[in-house]
Amino acid sequence: MSEIFSRIWAICALITLSSTCFSNGLPPEPISNPPVIDGVLTDSVWQTSPSGTDFIEESSRTVYASQTQFWVRYDQKFVYFGVRAFEEPGKISATETRDDVGLDGNDRITLFLDFFGTSNNFNSFSINPLGATNIGIDGGRANKKEWRGQIQAKAVRDSEGWTAEMQIPWEILRLPPAGKRTALINVNRRHYVDQKSTSWRDTFDGNDTNYGRWEGLQIPESKNENKIELLPYSYVGSSDDNSIFNSGLDYRTKIGNFEAVGTINPDFRNIERGILSLDFSYSERLANESRPFFSEGSAFFQSGGEIRLFASQRFRQFDVGTKVFSKLDDRTRVGVMNLATFGKENFTLASYRSNPNQKESLLVAATSLRQKGLSNESAYFNYSYDVGSRVYYTSQYLTMDSVRDVGTTQVVGYYDQNEKFSTSLAAYSVSSNFAPRAGFVSLRDFKGLEAGLNVNAQPKRGALNRYVYGFSGSRSWRQNGDPFTSSFNSYFYGDFGKAFSFNMGLGASTFEEFKDSYYSIGFGFPANDRYNNFGFGLSAGRTGGRTYSSQDVYVNSRPVKDLQLGLSAQFYERTRKSTQVIGTANWAMDKSHSLGCRIVRRDNDWNGYLSFSRSGNLGAEYFLIIGDPNAEKFRRSIILKVTVPFTINF
C-alpha cells in the first residue's frame, strides 16, 4: 500500500511541476545565486528554474512509476546539478561512500554532458544516495585528484526517496573555445530494487538526435595559467635483504589547446597488475592495464580495435614517457606519445581522429619502434559510417619490419546494436608478415569471415528479470587456401534478480588439424548484489587435441561497512592439474585511508602483499607496502612510498 501511495504522490508532484518543466532544452542564462551543496534542494535556484522529468524505462519505453526530476544551471566557475529521485525509502540501495569508485550495485544517477555538441565528447558524473561519486572526463584522466579534478557532491535520503547536488568546476573539463554553444545533455538513473534503467531522453538505441540540447550555453574563458603540475615520488625499503631506493616524477602542463603529460622513471613496481586465468589458448592473451600514465588522455591514442598497433602491456618499464594531445576543434583530436629506454628502445605513436559529422568517423595512427638491431614501423586507417543504429566500417593496417619485411591486415564489416538485439558481420585478412611489435594481433596468415547475433530481453512479468542469448560463428583459411579455423558458439544468460543468475554455453571449433568442443554452465547467487554473492562454474571439452575440465568458484562478502572480502579459485586439468586461488581484502577506513591485501596461489607457488595507503584525495599520498604485488613468488619486501604534489607557475 505504501508503494502505491508513494507512486501516486510522485505523479501528482510531477503534474504540479509540469508548468516549469522543459522537454528538450535547458535555460541558457548563468545564475548569480549559486546553491549551497548540501544535498537538500531548498536553494532558490532550484525552486525557480525549469526542470527535467518524465523519465522512461529502457525496455518498455514508457514513463516509469518511480520518477526522477533534475535541474542543471551554471555560472562562471561551476556547473550545478540538482536531482530528486522518488522511491520508497526501504527500496533504496547504497553502500559506497567514497569518491571516484565503481557504483555498480548501488542506486545511482548519472549526468552526461557534451559541451562540443557532437555526441562524441561526453563527460559523465554519477552519484549514489550516500554521496559517493564516479566521474569520467572526456578523453580520459588519471585518478589523482590534482589532475582529474574534484567535484563537490552531497546526497540526502528522506521520506520521498533521495536528493543530491553536484558542483562541477569548469576547469576540470576539456572545453571548446569560449562563447555561446549548444551542448548535449542526458540524465540516466539505475533503480537497484528491480534492476531497471530509466532516462530523461530516449538514447538507449544510440540515437544521437534524441539528446537534450542546452542551447545558448555561454562557455567561460579558460584560464591560460602558465604552470606545470608535478607529482614527484620516492620510495625506500628493503627486499630480500637488499636495500631499495628509487624516485621519479610525473608532470602535466597545458600550452594553448595542447596538454602535455610526462613521466620520468615511472614507478610501475608497486602497481598491482591483472592476473590471467589458467585456460588454454592458441594465441597470446594480455592482462588488463591499470597504470595511471596510460589512463591520462587515453582516448587520444587509439590505434585499432582487437588488432591494434599499440598495447601498453608491451612496455613493462621505461625511463621517460611523454604524451602531447589536443582537440584541434569540435570534431578533431590528435595525440603523440613517446616512450624511451635510454640506449635500448624508443617508441613513438601518433594518432589523428576526425568526426566530420555525426555519421562519419576517420581514424589514422602510425607507430615507430627502434631497438638495437631492429626497426618496426606501422600504420592504421579506419573509416566508419553510421546508418541509424548500424555502423559500417573498414580498417587497414600496414607494418614494415626489419625482420619480417612488409605485412598487411584488412578488415571490413558492420555491427548493429540496440536495446533488444545486436548483429555483426566482418571479413578480414591478415598476412603472415604482419608484425605490430608494440601492439597486438592474436593470429597471422589467415583470411576469413565471422558473424554474431545477440538478443537481450527484459520480461515485463515473472521471476526472470533479464535474459540474453546469442550465437557466433567464424570460418577462416590460410592465405594459400588451406583450411585454418572454424567455430560455432552459443550461450544463454538469465538474471533472476535477488534469486540467482544462470549461464550456459555450447560450442565446437577446429584449429588446423584439431577438432575442439566445449560446454559450460554456471550459477551466481544472488544476481543483483555485487558485494555479497557466491557462484560456481563448470566447463569441459576438448581443445588442442586433449580433453580438459575447469571448475571455478567465487565468494564475495561485505561483513561490515566498507570492508570487502573476496575469494576465487580455478581448478584446471588438461595435460596436468593446475590450481589458482586468489584472495583479496580491502577496507576503506575513510575517504583517504585504506588497507588492502591480495594473496595468489598458483599450484605450489604463492605470492601476497599487504598495503596501507593515504591516497585518492588532494595533497600528499603515501603507501606502505609489505610484499611485492607483481612477483611470481612471495618476496620479503617492505616499501614506503611518498608522493607530494606541487605546482610551478611561470
Secondary structure, DSSP 8 states (H G I E B T S, - for coil): -HHHHHHHHHHHHHHHHGGGB-SSB---S--SS----SS-TTSHHHHHS-BB---EETTT-SB-SS-EEEEEEE-SSEEEEEEEEE--GGG------SSS---TTS-EEEEEEETTSSSS--EEEEE-TT--EEEE-TT---S-HHHH---EEEEEEETTEEEEEEEEEGGGS----SEEEEEEEEEEEEETTTTEEEESS--TT--GGGSEEEEEEEE-------EEEEEEEEEEEEETTEEEEEEEEEEEEEETTEEEEEEES---TTS------S---SS--------HHHHTTGGG---BSSSBS--GGG-S--SEEEEEEEEEETTEEEEEEEEEETTTEEEEEEEEEE-SSSSEEEEEEEEEEEETTEEEEEEEEEEEEEETTEEEEEEEEEEEETTTEEEEEEEEEEEEE-SSEEEEEEEEEE-TT---TTSB-S--SEEEEEEEEEEEE--SSSS--EEEEEEEEEEEE-TTS-EEEEEEEEEEEEE-TTS-EEEEEEEEEEETTEEEEEEEEEEEESSS-SSSEEEEEEEEEEETTEEEEEEEEEEEEEEETTEEEEEEEEEEESSSEEEEEEEEEEEE-SSSEEEEEEEEEETTEEEEEEEEEE-SSSS-EEEEEES-TT-SS---EEEEEEE--EEEE-
